[in-house]
Amino acid sequence: MQRAQDALAALGPAEPARPAAVSRRDDGVWTLALAGRTVHVPDAKGLRDIAILLAVPHTEVPAVDLLHGPATRRPRTPGADPVIDEAARRAYQRRLGALDADIDEALGRGDDRRAARLDAERAALLDELRRAAGLGGRPRRLGDERERARQTVTARIRDSVRRLRGVHPEPAAHLAEAVRTGTCCSYRPATPVDWRR
């Protein structure tokens, strides 16, 4: 007995076992199992997207590939015009500067109502600028295939996780935390899970 314990000690600390989970589609129904519980849910595009990400953890998968299949199957099309062109962006920036000065002036005079109205306009302009900017502040483009894919894939993954939350909260919580969406999507769990098909 002591020899077996010495041999195990020589191997070092045991790696914690990964939780086992199942994500499998059969005839339009998904079998999902985690935390000792199994559920069957109807097929959904978001679940298919998630299954692809589960198969390649910690790997960036372009949203366009999730939407249309691998990039080799179709040509990539460049985006069209930016959501906000450069002239409009400069006009927004000038208006933001003027609003800041007007807000300071209104607050200095004690005109809180005017300051609140101006602040609401400022917030709306900032929201519009944020919507027009992608990662790293690059402008988003109208008709951009990557932007359409990002929006579509993000919406369908979130919808699938939301629906799953009602029938099996454990994998829903895990996926909400571990699945990253954007122009590239990935499955990055803090604690590795051994997903089986």
C-alpha positions in Angstrom: 0.0 0.0 0.0 2.8 2.4 0.9 4.5 1.7 -2.5 1.3 2.7 -4.3 1.1 5.9 -2.3 4.8 6.7 -2.9 4.3 6.1 -6.7 1.3 8.4 -6.8 3.2 11.1 -4.8 6.1 10.9 -7.3 3.7 11.6 -10.2 2.8 14.9 -8.6 -0.6 16.4 -7.8 -3.4 15.0 -9.8 -5.0 17.3 -12.3 -8.6 18.0 -11.3 -11.1 16.1 -13.4 -12.8 18.1 -16.1 -16.6 18.1 -15.8 -18.1 15.9 -18.5 -20.9 17.5 -20.6 -22.8 16.6 -23.7 -23.9 18.7 -26.7 -25.3 16.5 -29.4 -27.9 17.0 -32.1 -30.1 14.1 -33.3 -33.0 14.6 -35.7 -33.6 18.2 -34.9 -33.3 17.8 -31.1 -30.3 18.7 -29.0 -29.3 16.7 -26.0 -27.5 18.9 -23.5 -26.1 17.5 -20.3 -24.1 19.3 -17.6 -24.0 19.2 -13.8 -25.6 15.8 -13.7 -28.7 16.9 -15.6 -29.8 16.2 -19.1 -32.4 18.1 -21.2 -33.6 17.8 -24.8 -34.3 21.1 -26.6 -35.4 21.9 -30.2 -32.7 22.7 -32.8 -31.8 26.3 -33.2 -29.1 28.0 -35.3 -27.6 29.5 -32.1 -27.1 26.0 -30.7 -25.4 25.0 -33.9 -23.1 28.0 -33.6 -22.3 27.1 -30.0 -21.6 23.5 -30.9 -19.0 24.6 -33.4 -17.3 26.8 -30.8 -17.4 24.0 -28.2 -15.5 21.7 -30.6 -12.6 24.2 -30.8 -12.2 25.8 -27.4 -10.0 28.9 -27.2 -10.1 29.3 -31.0 -11.3 32.4 -32.8 -14.0 31.6 -35.3 -15.1 34.4 -37.7 -18.8 35.2 -37.3 -19.1 35.1 -41.1 -18.0 31.4 -41.0 -20.6 30.6 -38.4 -23.3 32.4 -40.5 -22.4 31.0 -43.9 -20.0 28.1 -43.4 -16.2 28.2 -43.9 -14.8 31.2 -45.8 -13.6 29.0 -48.7 -17.2 28.5 -49.8 -18.0 32.1 -50.7 -16.2 35.2 -51.6 -15.7 37.9 -49.0 -17.3 41.2 -49.9 -15.9 44.5 -48.7 -18.1 46.8 -46.7 -19.8 49.7 -48.3 -20.0 53.3 -46.9 -19.2 53.9 -43.3 -22.2 54.1 -40.9 -21.1 57.7 -40.2 -18.8 59.4 -42.8 -15.8 61.4 -41.7 -17.6 64.8 -42.3 -20.5 63.7 -40.0 -18.0 62.4 -37.4 -16.2 65.8 -37.3 -19.6 67.6 -37.1 -20.6 65.3 -34.1 -17.2 66.1 -32.5 -17.7 69.8 -32.9 -21.3 69.6 -31.5 -20.0 67.6 -28.5 -17.5 70.3 -27.8 -20.2 73.0 -28.0 -22.5 71.0 -25.8 -19.8 70.6 -23.1 -19.3 74.4 -23.1 -23.1 75.0 -23.0 -23.6 72.5 -20.2 -20.8 74.2 -18.1 -22.4 77.6 -18.8 -25.9 76.3 -17.8 -24.6 74.8 -14.6 -22.7 78.0 -13.8 -25.9 79.9 -14.0 -27.8 77.3 -12.0 -30.0 76.3 -15.0 -30.2 72.6 -14.2 -33.1 72.0 -16.6 -31.2 73.3 -19.6 -28.1 71.4 -18.5 -30.1 68.2 -18.3 -31.5 68.7 -21.8 -28.1 69.4 -23.2 -26.6 66.4 -21.4 -29.3 64.2 -22.9 -28.4 65.4 -26.4 -24.7 64.8 -25.6 -25.5 61.2 -24.5 -27.5 60.6 -27.7 -24.6 61.8 -29.8 -22.1 59.7 -27.9 -24.4 56.6 -28.3 -24.6 57.3 -32.1 -20.8 57.5 -32.3 -20.4 54.3 -30.3 -22.8 52.4 -32.7 -20.8 53.7 -35.7 -17.5 52.4 -34.3 -16.3 48.8 -34.2 -13.3 47.3 -32.4 -10.4 49.6 -31.9 -12.6 52.6 -32.9 -12.6 51.5 -36.6 -15.7 52.7 -38.4 -18.4 50.2 -39.0 -19.7 50.0 -42.6 -23.2 49.8 -44.0 -23.6 46.5 -45.8 -20.4 45.1 -44.3 -20.7 41.3 -44.4 -18.7 41.0 -41.2 -20.9 43.5 -39.4 -24.1 41.7 -40.5 -22.6 38.4 -39.5 -21.6 39.8 -36.1 -25.1 41.1 -35.4 -26.9 37.9 -36.6 -24.6 35.4 -34.9 -24.6 37.3 -31.6 -28.4 37.6 -31.6 -28.9 33.9 -32.3 -26.4 32.7 -29.7 -27.9 35.0 -27.0 -31.4 33.8 -27.9 -30.3 30.2 -27.5 -28.6 30.9 -24.2 -31.7 32.8 -23.0 -34.0 29.9 -24.0 -31.7 27.4 -22.4 -31.7 29.3 -19.1 -35.4 28.4 -18.7 -34.9 24.6 -18.9 -31.3 24.1 -17.8 -29.7 27.0 -16.0 -26.2 25.4 -15.4 -25.1 25.2 -19.1 -26.8 28.5 -19.8 -24.8 30.3 -17.1 -21.6 28.5 -18.2 -22.2 29.4 -21.9 -23.1 33.0 -21.1 -19.8 33.4 -19.3 -17.6 31.4 -21.7 -18.8 32.2 -25.2 -17.5 35.4 -26.6 -19.2 37.0 -29.6 -18.2 39.7 -32.1 -16.7 39.7 -35.5 -14.9 36.6 -34.2 -16.5 34.3 -31.7 -14.9 31.8 -29.3 -15.5 29.5 -26.4 -13.2 30.4 -23.6 -14.2 28.7 -20.3 -12.5 29.6 -17.1 -12.7 26.0 -16.1 -12.3 23.5 -18.9 -15.3 21.3 -19.7 -15.0 18.0 -21.6 -17.8 18.5 -24.1 -18.8 15.3 -25.9 -20.9 14.9 -29.0 
